[in-house]
Each structure stands twice: as structure tokens, then as C-alpha cells.
Amino acid sequence: MARITWPYLSFKYDVDFLLTKQSILHIVSWRIAFYTHITSSLLVLVTGLFQFVRHLLLHYPAVHKWAGRIYVAAILLVSAPSGLVMAFYASGGFWAKLSFGIISVLWWYFTWQGYRKAVTKDIPSHQAFMYRSYALTLSAITLRTLAWLLPFFSHIHHLHGREMYVWIAWLSWIPNLLIAEWLIKRRRLPLPA
């Protein structure tokens, strides 16, 4: 992800994904959302990963707490809100916009609930909500994997640009969330009330 993000930090508009956004690059709120989203999401991916390292949890709880605070603050204050702004301008029409809007809202909500449950010392619920949150964090990787993989199969289902992007928009997070729910059930963590 760092390798993918790095070229955008040149702030040039002829870089990969930005080439598909030439018609909206003049919108300042979109540009701010884009750059804050890609940089903060990289931080979220890394700090979130540390939350699941059992050795850190057991032997260095302060590292878990501080990395968790960074993870939560980045999502609640920057990553999810900027993702929501970007959702309004998503390619693929209404269905892609809806997908990215839903993931932004769920990402914020699951993270907020996970934080609240940690503060109230409801650790099983905290873990369950953080599984959900990180599943949505990983949607960035799933999206890029699908964007690379699906074109190889487009001839089978005759999917073309717009239709393929709509599929990618939904498939980038729904399977992740289903896996998280399976892990939650397997570990017998509580379901939301």
C-alpha cells in the first residue's frame, strides 16, 4: 500500500487513479479528501495490524493502547469522513457511490463502538467491533486486489469498466465483513445488541 500511495504524494494529477478523476480534480474538497484519505488510511492499516499481535497485547499493553488510540482517532477524524466525501464523487454511478458511502459510515460506526466498548471495559464487545472495523480497513487492499484480478475474468461475464467498478465497490468490503463475522462467531464474541 505504501508503494501504491507514494506516487500520489508528488501531488501531480497524472498519476494512476487520478487520471480517472480529471473531471473533478478542480473540486478542492475532493482533493483534500483524497490526499487525507490515502495518507491516513496507510497509518490506519499499520496501527490496526498491531492490534492483533497477541504478544503485544499480553506483554506490551501500553503499545496496544497507544496504537489503538491512533487507529481510532485517524478513522473517526480523518479516514472515514474523507472516504465519505470521496464516495459522493465515486465512479460507477449511484451503486458505487452507495457502496462507498455505506462502508465509510460502517467503518466510522464500528470503530466508534469498538472505542466505546474499550472505555467501558467490555473487552469481548470491543474485540468484536474492532474485528469489524479492521475488516473494513482491509477493504482498501481487497479493492486493489480485485481491481487487478477481475479484468482477467471480464470476458467470461462480459463486464466492462462501469459495471466492473460497481462489483469491485461492493466486493471490496462485504466478503471482508462476512469473514469478520465468522471470526467473531467462531471466537464466541458478542453480537451487537
C-alpha positions in Angstrom: 0.0 0.0 0.0 2.9 2.4 0.7 4.2 1.7 -2.8 0.8 2.5 -4.3 0.4 5.6 -2.2 3.8 7.1 -2.7 3.4 8.3 -6.3 0.4 10.4 -5.3 2.5 12.4 -2.8 4.1 14.1 -5.7 0.8 16.0 -5.9 0.8 15.6 -9.7 -2.5 14.9 -11.4 -1.3 12.4 -14.0 -0.9 9.5 -11.5 -2.8 6.3 -11.9 -6.2 6.7 -10.2 -6.2 10.5 -10.6 -6.2 10.0 -14.4 -9.8 8.7 -14.0 -10.7 11.8 -11.9 -9.7 14.6 -14.3 -13.3 15.9 -14.4 -13.4 16.5 -10.6 -9.8 17.4 -9.7 -10.8 21.1 -9.6 -13.0 20.4 -6.6 -11.0 21.4 -3.6 -13.0 19.4 -1.1 -12.5 16.2 -3.2 -8.7 16.8 -3.5 -8.4 17.4 0.3 -10.4 14.3 1.0 -8.4 12.2 -1.4 -5.0 13.2 0.0 -6.0 12.9 3.6 -7.7 9.6 2.9 -4.8 7.9 1.3 -2.2 9.1 3.8 -4.3 8.5 7.0 -5.5 5.1 5.7 -1.9 4.0 5.4 -1.4 4.9 9.1 -4.7 3.1 10.0 -3.6 -0.1 8.1 -0.3 -0.2 10.1 -1.6 0.7 13.5 -4.6 -1.6 13.1 -2.3 -4.5 12.3 -0.5 -4.1 15.7 -3.8 -4.5 17.5 -4.0 -8.2 16.6 -0.4 -9.2 17.6 -1.1 -11.3 20.7 2.5 -10.9 22.0 2.0 -7.1 22.1 -1.4 -7.5 23.8 0.0 -9.7 26.5 3.4 -8.2 27.1 3.1 -4.5 26.0 -0.5 -3.4 26.7 0.6 0.3 26.6 1.7 -0.2 22.9 -1.7 -1.7 22.2 -3.5 1.2 23.8 -1.4 3.9 22.1 -1.6 2.2 18.7 -5.3 1.8 19.2 -5.8 5.4 20.1 -4.0 6.4 16.9 -6.1 3.9 14.9 -9.4 5.2 16.3 -8.5 8.9 16.0 -7.3 8.5 12.4 -10.5 6.7 11.3 -13.0 8.8 13.3 -11.5 12.2 12.5 -9.9 11.7 9.0 -10.1 8.4 7.2 -13.9 7.6 7.4 -15.0 11.2 6.9 -12.7 11.7 3.9 -13.9 8.4 2.5 -17.5 9.6 2.7 -16.6 12.8 0.9 -14.9 10.8 -1.9 -18.0 8.4 -2.0 -20.1 11.3 -3.4 -17.8 11.5 -6.4 -17.2 7.8 -6.9 -17.1 6.5 -10.5 -19.6 3.8 -11.3 -22.8 5.8 -10.7 -25.3 5.5 -7.9 -24.5 1.9 -6.8 -20.8 2.5 -6.4 -21.4 5.8 -4.5 -23.9 3.9 -2.3 -21.3 1.2 -1.6 -18.5 3.6 -0.7 -20.9 5.7 1.4 -22.1 2.6 3.4 -18.5 1.4 4.0 -17.5 4.9 5.3 -20.4 5.1 7.7 -20.0 1.5 8.9 -16.2 2.0 9.3 -16.8 5.0 11.5 -19.6 3.4 13.5 -17.7 0.1 14.1 -14.6 1.9 15.2 -16.6 4.3 17.5 -18.4 1.3 19.1 -15.1 -0.5 19.5 -13.6 2.5 21.2 -16.7 2.9 23.5 -16.6 -0.7 24.5 -12.9 -0.5 25.4 -13.6 2.6 27.5 -16.4 0.8 29.4 -14.1 -2.3 29.8 -16.5 -4.5 27.7 -13.5 -6.3 26.1 -15.4 -9.0 24.2 -17.6 -6.4 22.5 -14.6 -4.2 22.0 -12.8 -7.1 20.2 -15.9 -7.9 18.1 -16.3 -4.3 16.9 -12.6 -4.0 16.2 -12.7 -7.1 14.0 -15.4 -5.4 12.0 -13.5 -2.1 11.9 -10.3 -3.7 10.7 -12.2 -5.9 8.1 -13.3 -2.6 6.6 -9.9 -1.1 6.9 -8.6 -4.0 4.8 -11.1 -3.2 2.1 -8.5 -0.9 0.6 -6.3 -3.9 -0.1 -9.3 -6.0 -1.2 -10.3 -3.3 -3.7 -6.9 -3.1 -5.2 -6.6 -6.8 -5.5 -10.0 -7.1 -7.2 -9.2 -4.2 -9.5 -6.1 -6.1 -10.6 -7.8 -9.5 -10.7 -11.3 -9.0 -12.2 -10.2 -7.7 -15.6 -8.8 -11.2 -16.2 -12.3 -12.6 -15.9 -14.3 -9.9 -17.6 -14.5 -11.8 -20.8 -16.4 -14.6 -19.0 -19.2 -12.3 -17.7 -18.8 -9.5 -20.2 -18.2 -7.0 -17.5 -17.0 -3.6 -18.7 -15.5 -0.6 -16.9 -18.5 0.8 -15.1 -20.2 -2.5 -14.2 -16.9 -3.9 -13.1 -16.2 -1.0 -10.8 -19.6 -1.4 -9.2 -18.9 -5.0 -8.5 -15.5 -4.1 -7.1 -17.0 -1.4 -4.9 -19.3 -4.0 -3.2 -16.9 -6.9 -3.2 -14.1 -4.9 -1.7 -15.8 -4.9 1.7 -18.8 -7.3 2.0 -16.6 -10.5 2.0 -14.3 -8.9 4.5 -17.2 -8.2 6.8 -18.5 -11.7 6.4 -15.1 -13.2 7.3 -15.0 -10.9 10.4 -18.5 -12.1 11.4 -17.4 -15.7 11.0 -14.3 -15.0 13.2 -16.5 -13.3 15.8 -18.9 -16.2 15.9 -16.0 -18.7 16.0 -14.4 -17.0 18.9 -17.9 -16.6 20.6 -17.6 -12.9 20.9 -20.9 -11.0 21.5 -23.0 -9.8 18.6 -24.3 -6.2 18.6 -27.4 -5.6 20.7 
